[in-house]
Amino acid sequence: MGGGGGVDKHWPPKCSSLVLRVAFAVLVAAAVVTAQTLTDPCATNAALPKDVTVGFSTNLCKLVWTQKSFTVRYASNASTLSIVLSAARENRWYAIGFSKSGAMVGSSAMIAWVDATTGAATIKQFFLGAKSSSGVKIDSQMKLASTPQAFVTSDTMYMAFQIDKLASTGVFFDSQLYAFGMVGDIPTRDVLLQHEQDSTATFDYATGTAVVTSGGDPASLRRNHGVLNIFGWGILLPVGAIIARYCRQWDPAWYYLHVGLQISGFVLIIASLVMGVQLADQLVDSNIGTHRALGIFVFVLATMQVSAVLVRPKKDAKIRRYWNFYHHWAGRLALVVAAVNIFVGIDVASGGRKWKASYGLVLVIELVLLLVLEALSWMNRMAQKEPTLQLGGGNMQPSYPTSAPPAYDNYRNDM
């Protein structure tokens, strides 16, 4: 209350600078952590199950194939090569092989799978003598220095083994093969069925570099496709929409911020779409239909939103209210469907709980920010509707506002 007995018109604030700054700082920090977490599975090296690390010195780590998050942790010396291979846990077999030419035929491989009934993990050594199942035999060419081990957690499968390099004559360890089988196909009676996808790479144990020579995602398309979508649809566009709704008193800065964020997000979406098209051409999986359909739908909405700005009516045009209605609700629909599709995409790519938790954190921060700002906006509208007491001629007369608060009115008419 002021000295004149009137209501302070500056409280509650229309758009709290402190709330926005804190929320945006937390959102940016969450985005950075998300990017680091999603693009570097080796950052979780310390989280390896204790049973896996026993007897293995595997401090070096490399994401060798983004399909199913194939990650190799390794240690190599003159006599022994220790490897822990991890991949997304699914009802299928996973393999890492070693070949002189990089071809599957003639390679020695370690193959692991999880029994769908018992949940137990199994690892065996095979020699791939031919492309047919009959040519796959239990291997005796590659000598192991210890008993191989396989372990599973709720979302990851691990296979750990040590190779006696001196005794394994004829095995070339620098040329590695990676593959996984069809869902539901696990080896029975040592019969290995055809793989679904495979990749080969030349691995340098001294520098920790893996150069993909065939198959797989040479450009890490899956990972980059997901990260760009999270930053575009999950961060830039929602923040731009929040600024347009709650920060109109920062005129004209709010408009340029809104447009800048939306254009930046749209550019990321286009880049992600290009990667998605390339991925669709490479994938054998048939379960991308829903993700692709939702992606096309939200991209069409985003394109319409950008195009609508070019034909925006003047503020005093009668049709402006209809344009506002379309622009607001088409944008909201696009953001909601895009959020759903990001989770669908994570499932399609078998990203696991790490991807979902990272994006979920960003989403929760945005929702909390939205609720706080909506509450402040509501409090401001209520305060504007309350009568103020005016002193005049010895009488205190209530005075009522004749129009809605500027921020609220602008939201309805100025966009």
C-alpha positions as CSV (number, residue, x, y, z in Angstrom):
1,M,0.0,0.0,0.0
2,G,1.3,3.4,-0.9
3,G,1.1,6.6,1.2
4,G,-2.0,7.6,-0.7
5,G,-3.9,4.4,0.2
6,G,-3.9,3.0,-3.3
7,V,-2.9,-0.5,-4.4
8,D,0.7,-0.8,-5.7
9,K,0.2,-1.2,-9.4
10,H,3.7,-2.8,-9.8
11,W,2.8,-5.8,-7.6
12,P,2.4,-8.6,-8.4
13,P,4.8,-8.1,-11.3
14,K,3.7,-8.9,-14.8
15,C,6.9,-10.8,-15.6
16,S,9.4,-11.2,-12.9
17,S,12.9,-10.6,-14.1
18,L,14.4,-12.6,-11.3
19,V,12.1,-15.6,-11.9
20,L,13.0,-15.5,-15.6
21,R,16.8,-15.1,-15.1
22,V,16.9,-17.9,-12.6
23,A,14.7,-20.2,-14.6
24,F,16.6,-19.6,-17.9
25,A,19.9,-20.1,-16.1
26,V,18.8,-23.5,-14.8
27,L,17.3,-24.4,-18.2
28,V,20.5,-23.6,-20.0
29,A,22.5,-25.6,-17.4
30,A,20.1,-28.5,-17.8
31,A,20.5,-28.3,-21.6
32,V,24.3,-28.4,-21.3
33,V,24.2,-31.4,-19.0
34,T,21.7,-33.1,-21.3
35,A,24.0,-32.6,-24.3
36,Q,27.0,-33.9,-22.5
37,T,25.2,-36.9,-21.1
38,L,23.5,-37.9,-24.3
39,T,26.5,-37.4,-26.6
40,D,29.1,-39.1,-24.3
41,P,28.1,-42.5,-22.9
42,C,31.6,-42.9,-21.6
43,A,30.9,-40.1,-19.1
44,T,29.1,-42.9,-17.0
45,N,32.2,-45.1,-16.9
46,A,32.3,-44.9,-13.1
47,A,28.7,-46.4,-13.0
48,L,29.8,-49.8,-14.4
49,P,28.4,-52.6,-12.3
50,K,30.9,-53.8,-9.7
51,D,30.9,-57.4,-11.1
52,V,31.9,-56.1,-14.5
53,T,35.0,-54.2,-13.3
54,V,36.4,-57.0,-11.1
55,G,39.6,-58.3,-12.8
56,F,39.4,-55.7,-15.6
57,S,41.5,-52.6,-16.0
58,T,39.3,-50.8,-18.5
59,N,39.8,-47.1,-17.8
60,L,39.7,-46.2,-21.5
61,C,36.3,-45.8,-23.2
62,K,35.0,-45.2,-26.7
63,L,31.5,-45.0,-28.2
64,V,32.1,-47.1,-31.3
65,W,28.6,-47.4,-32.8
66,T,25.6,-45.3,-31.9
67,Q,23.3,-48.1,-32.9
68,K,22.2,-49.6,-29.6
69,S,24.9,-47.5,-27.9
70,F,27.8,-49.9,-28.6
71,T,30.5,-48.8,-26.2
72,V,34.0,-50.3,-25.8
73,R,35.9,-50.0,-22.5
74,Y,39.4,-51.5,-23.0
75,A,43.0,-51.9,-21.9
76,S,45.7,-53.3,-24.0
77,N,49.3,-54.3,-23.5
78,A,51.8,-56.6,-25.2
79,S,50.2,-59.8,-24.0
80,T,46.6,-59.1,-23.0
81,L,43.6,-57.2,-24.5
82,S,40.8,-56.6,-22.0
83,I,37.5,-55.4,-23.3
84,V,34.1,-54.6,-21.8
85,L,31.4,-54.1,-24.5
86,S,28.1,-52.5,-23.4
87,A,24.9,-52.1,-25.4
88,A,21.2,-51.3,-24.8
89,R,19.5,-54.3,-23.2
90,E,17.0,-55.9,-25.6
91,N,15.8,-59.4,-26.4
92,R,18.5,-60.0,-29.1
93,W,22.1,-61.0,-29.4
94,Y,25.1,-58.7,-29.6
95,A,28.5,-59.4,-31.0
96,I,32.0,-58.0,-31.3
97,G,34.4,-59.7,-33.7
98,F,38.0,-59.5,-34.8
99,S,39.0,-60.0,-38.5
100,K,42.1,-59.5,-40.6
101,S,40.1,-58.1,-43.6
102,G,37.2,-56.5,-41.7
103,A,34.9,-59.1,-43.2
104,M,32.5,-61.2,-41.1
105,V,33.6,-64.5,-42.7
106,G,36.8,-65.7,-41.1
107,S,36.4,-63.6,-37.9
108,S,36.5,-64.7,-34.3
109,A,33.6,-63.1,-32.2
110,M,32.3,-62.8,-28.7
111,I,28.5,-63.0,-28.7
112,A,26.2,-62.3,-25.7
113,W,22.5,-62.3,-25.2
114,V,19.9,-62.3,-22.4
115,D,17.5,-65.2,-21.9
116,A,14.0,-63.7,-22.1
117,T,12.6,-66.2,-19.6
118,T,15.2,-66.3,-16.9
119,G,16.8,-62.9,-17.5
120,A,20.3,-64.4,-17.2
121,A,23.1,-63.2,-19.5
122,T,25.1,-65.7,-21.6
123,I,28.4,-65.1,-23.5
124,K,30.1,-67.5,-25.9
125,Q,32.9,-67.4,-28.4
126,F,32.2,-68.2,-32.0
127,F,34.2,-68.6,-35.3
128,L,32.3,-67.2,-38.2
129,G,33.4,-69.5,-41.0
130,A,30.5,-68.7,-43.4
131,K,27.5,-66.5,-43.9
132,S,25.1,-69.4,-43.2
133,S,24.2,-70.6,-39.8
134,S,25.9,-73.9,-40.5
135,G,29.3,-72.0,-40.9
136,V,29.1,-70.6,-37.4
137,K,31.1,-72.7,-35.0
138,I,32.4,-72.6,-31.4
139,D,35.8,-70.8,-31.8
140,S,39.1,-72.2,-30.7
141,Q,41.3,-69.8,-32.7
142,M,41.1,-66.9,-30.3
143,K,42.5,-67.8,-26.9
144,L,41.1,-66.2,-23.8
145,A,43.2,-65.3,-20.8
146,S,40.2,-65.8,-18.4
147,T,36.6,-66.9,-18.3
148,P,34.4,-64.4,-20.2
149,Q,31.6,-62.8,-18.3
150,A,28.2,-61.3,-19.2
151,F,26.0,-59.1,-16.9
152,V,22.8,-57.1,-17.3
153,T,21.3,-54.1,-15.6
154,S,17.8,-52.8,-16.1
155,D,18.7,-51.1,-19.4
156,T,22.2,-52.3,-20.4
157,M,24.0,-55.5,-21.2
158,Y,27.7,-56.0,-20.6
159,M,30.1,-58.6,-22.0
160,A,33.6,-58.7,-20.5
161,F,36.5,-60.8,-21.7
162,Q,40.3,-60.9,-21.8
163,I,42.2,-62.1,-24.9
164,D,45.7,-63.8,-24.7
165,K,47.2,-61.9,-27.7
166,L,50.4,-64.0,-27.7
167,A,48.5,-67.3,-28.0
168,S,45.9,-66.0,-30.5
169,T,47.9,-66.4,-33.7
170,G,46.1,-65.3,-36.8
171,V,43.7,-62.9,-35.0
172,F,43.9,-59.2,-35.9
173,F,42.6,-57.1,-33.1
174,D,42.7,-53.7,-34.8
175,S,39.9,-54.6,-37.2
176,Q,36.6,-54.9,-35.2
177,L,33.1,-55.9,-36.3
178,Y,29.9,-55.0,-34.4
179,A,26.5,-56.6,-35.0
180,F,23.2,-57.3,-33.4
181,G,20.5,-59.9,-34.2
182,M,16.8,-59.5,-34.8
183,V,14.5,-59.0,-31.8
184,G,13.6,-62.3,-30.3
185,D,16.4,-64.2,-32.0
186,I,18.8,-65.6,-29.5
187,P,21.2,-68.5,-30.2
188,T,19.9,-71.9,-29.3
189,R,22.1,-75.0,-29.5
190,D,24.9,-72.7,-30.6
191,V,23.1,-71.8,-33.8
192,L,23.5,-68.1,-34.7
193,L,20.8,-66.6,-36.8
194,Q,21.3,-63.7,-39.3
195,H,22.1,-60.3,-37.9
196,E,19.8,-57.3,-38.3
197,Q,22.6,-54.6,-38.7
198,D,26.4,-54.6,-38.6
199,S,29.3,-52.3,-38.7
200,T,33.1,-52.5,-39.0
201,A,35.8,-50.2,-37.7
202,T,39.5,-49.9,-37.4
203,F,40.4,-49.4,-33.8
204,D,43.6,-47.8,-32.5
205,Y,44.1,-48.8,-28.9
206,A,46.9,-46.3,-28.4
207,T,44.8,-43.3,-29.3
208,G,41.4,-44.6,-28.6
209,T,40.0,-43.8,-32.0
210,A,37.7,-45.9,-34.0
211,V,37.3,-45.2,-37.7
212,V,34.1,-46.7,-39.1
213,T,34.8,-48.3,-42.5
214,S,31.3,-49.7,-43.3
215,G,27.7,-49.8,-42.0
216,G,26.5,-48.2,-38.9
217,D,26.1,-44.4,-38.5
218,P,29.3,-42.8,-39.7
219,A,28.0,-39.4,-38.9
220,S,26.3,-40.4,-35.6
221,L,23.0,-39.5,-37.2
222,R,20.8,-41.0,-34.5
223,R,22.4,-39.1,-31.7
224,N,22.7,-35.8,-33.5
225,H,19.1,-36.1,-34.8
226,G,17.9,-36.5,-31.2
227,V,20.0,-33.8,-29.7
228,L,18.9,-31.2,-32.4
229,N,15.3,-32.1,-31.8
230,I,15.6,-31.7,-28.0
231,F,17.3,-28.3,-28.4
232,G,15.0,-27.1,-31.1
233,W,11.6,-28.5,-30.2
234,G,12.4,-29.0,-26.5
235,I,14.2,-25.8,-25.5
236,L,14.3,-22.9,-28.1
237,L,10.7,-23.0,-29.3
238,P,9.1,-23.4,-25.8
239,V,11.2,-20.6,-24.4
240,G,10.3,-18.3,-27.3
241,A,6.6,-19.0,-26.7
242,I,6.9,-18.2,-23.0
243,I,8.6,-14.9,-23.8
244,A,5.8,-14.0,-26.2
245,R,3.1,-14.7,-23.6
246,Y,4.5,-13.3,-20.5
247,C,7.1,-10.6,-21.3
248,R,5.2,-8.1,-23.4
249,Q,6.2,-5.2,-21.2
250,W,9.7,-5.6,-22.5
251,D,8.6,-4.0,-25.8
252,P,10.1,-4.3,-28.4
253,A,12.8,-6.6,-27.0
254,W,10.3,-9.4,-26.3
255,Y,9.4,-9.5,-30.0
256,Y,12.9,-9.8,-31.3
257,L,13.7,-12.4,-28.7
258,H,10.6,-14.4,-29.6
259,V,11.4,-14.2,-33.4
260,G,15.1,-15.0,-32.9
261,L,14.4,-18.1,-30.8
262,Q,11.7,-19.4,-33.1
263,I,13.9,-18.9,-36.2
264,S,16.8,-20.6,-34.5
265,G,14.7,-23.5,-33.4
266,F,13.2,-23.9,-36.9
267,V,16.7,-24.0,-38.4
268,L,17.6,-26.9,-35.9
269,I,14.4,-28.6,-36.9
270,I,15.2,-28.5,-40.6
271,A,18.7,-29.9,-39.9
272,S,17.2,-32.6,-37.7
273,L,14.7,-33.5,-40.5
274,V,17.5,-33.9,-43.0
275,M,19.2,-36.3,-40.6
276,G,16.0,-38.1,-40.0
277,V,15.5,-38.7,-43.8
278,Q,19.0,-40.1,-44.0
279,L,18.4,-42.4,-41.1
280,A,15.1,-43.7,-42.5
281,D,17.1,-44.7,-45.6
282,Q,19.6,-46.6,-43.6
283,L,17.4,-48.3,-41.0
284,V,16.1,-51.9,-41.5
285,D,13.7,-51.4,-38.5
286,S,10.1,-51.1,-39.4
287,N,9.0,-49.5,-36.1
288,I,9.7,-45.9,-37.1
289,G,6.2,-45.3,-38.7
290,T,4.7,-43.4,-35.8
291,H,7.8,-41.3,-35.1
292,R,8.0,-40.4,-38.7
293,A,4.3,-39.5,-39.1
294,L,4.4,-37.3,-35.9
295,G,7.6,-35.7,-37.1
296,I,6.1,-34.8,-40.5
297,F,3.0,-33.4,-38.7
298,V,4.8,-31.1,-36.4
299,F,7.2,-30.0,-39.1
300,V,4.2,-29.0,-41.3
301,L,2.8,-27.0,-38.3
302,A,6.1,-25.3,-37.7
303,T,6.4,-24.3,-41.4
304,M,2.8,-22.9,-41.3
305,Q,3.7,-20.9,-38.2
306,V,6.7,-19.4,-39.8
307,S,4.8,-18.7,-43.0
308,A,1.9,-17.1,-41.1
309,V,4.1,-14.3,-39.9
310,L,4.6,-13.2,-43.5
311,V,0.8,-12.7,-43.8
312,R,0.1,-11.3,-40.3
313,P,-2.8,-8.8,-40.5
314,K,-2.4,-5.3,-39.0
315,K,-3.5,-4.8,-35.3
316,D,-6.7,-3.0,-36.2
317,A,-7.7,-5.5,-38.9
318,K,-10.9,-7.4,-38.1
319,I,-9.3,-10.7,-39.2
320,R,-6.5,-10.2,-36.7
321,R,-8.3,-11.9,-33.9
322,Y,-8.7,-15.1,-36.0
323,W,-5.0,-15.0,-37.0
324,N,-4.1,-14.7,-33.3
325,F,-6.3,-17.7,-32.4
326,Y,-4.7,-19.8,-35.1
327,H,-1.1,-18.7,-34.3
328,H,-1.5,-19.3,-30.6
329,W,-3.2,-22.7,-30.7
330,A,-1.3,-24.1,-33.7
331,G,1.9,-23.3,-31.9
332,R,0.8,-25.0,-28.6
333,L,-0.4,-28.1,-30.5
334,A,2.9,-28.3,-32.3
335,L,4.9,-28.1,-29.0
336,V,2.8,-30.7,-27.2
337,V,2.9,-33.2,-30.1
338,A,6.7,-32.6,-30.5
339,A,7.3,-33.4,-26.8
340,V,5.4,-36.7,-27.3
341,N,7.3,-37.5,-30.4
342,I,10.7,-36.9,-28.7
343,F,9.8,-39.6,-26.2
344,V,8.6,-41.8,-29.1
345,G,11.9,-41.2,-30.9
346,I,13.9,-42.2,-27.8
347,D,12.0,-45.5,-27.7
348,V,12.6,-46.1,-31.4
349,A,16.3,-45.5,-31.0
350,S,16.4,-47.6,-27.8
351,G,17.9,-44.6,-26.0
352,G,16.9,-45.9,-22.6
353,R,16.1,-44.1,-19.4
354,K,19.1,-41.8,-19.6
355,W,17.7,-40.0,-22.7
356,K,14.2,-39.9,-21.2
357,A,15.4,-38.6,-17.8
358,S,17.5,-35.9,-19.5
359,Y,14.8,-34.6,-21.7
360,G,12.3,-35.1,-18.8
361,L,14.4,-32.8,-16.6
362,V,14.3,-30.0,-19.3
363,L,10.5,-30.5,-19.6
364,V,9.9,-30.3,-15.9
365,I,11.9,-27.0,-15.7
366,E,9.9,-25.5,-18.5
367,L,6.6,-26.6,-16.9
368,V,7.6,-25.1,-13.5
369,L,8.6,-21.9,-15.2
370,L,5.2,-21.8,-17.0
371,L,3.2,-22.4,-13.8
372,V,5.1,-19.7,-11.9
373,L,4.7,-17.1,-14.7
374,E,1.0,-18.0,-15.2
375,A,0.5,-17.5,-11.4
376,L,2.2,-14.1,-11.5
377,S,0.1,-13.1,-14.5
378,W,-3.1,-14.2,-12.8
379,M,-2.2,-12.3,-9.6
380,N,-1.5,-9.2,-11.7
381,R,-4.9,-9.4,-13.4
382,M,-6.6,-9.8,-10.0
383,A,-4.7,-6.8,-8.6
384,Q,-5.7,-4.7,-11.6
385,K,-9.4,-5.6,-11.1
386,E,-9.4,-4.4,-7.4
387,P,-10.7,-0.9,-6.8
388,T,-8.2,1.7,-5.6
389,L,-9.2,4.3,-3.0
390,Q,-9.1,7.9,-4.2
391,L,-9.1,10.8,-1.7
392,G,-11.0,13.9,-2.8
393,G,-13.2,16.4,-1.0
394,G,-12.9,14.5,2.3
395,N,-14.5,11.4,0.8
396,M,-12.8,8.1,-0.2
397,Q,-14.3,6.9,-3.4
398,P,-13.4,3.5,-5.0
399,S,-12.1,3.7,-8.6
400,Y,-12.2,0.7,-10.9
401,P,-10.0,0.2,-13.9
402,T,-11.7,0.6,-17.3
403,S,-9.5,-1.8,-19.2
404,A,-7.5,-5.0,-18.8
405,P,-3.9,-4.9,-17.7
406,P,-1.6,-4.0,-20.6
407,A,0.3,-7.3,-20.6
408,Y,-2.9,-9.3,-20.8
409,D,-4.5,-7.1,-23.4
410,N,-1.4,-7.2,-25.5
411,Y,-1.4,-11.0,-25.3
412,R,-4.9,-11.1,-26.8
413,N,-4.4,-8.4,-29.5
414,D,-0.8,-7.7,-30.3
415,M,0.6,-11.0,-31.6
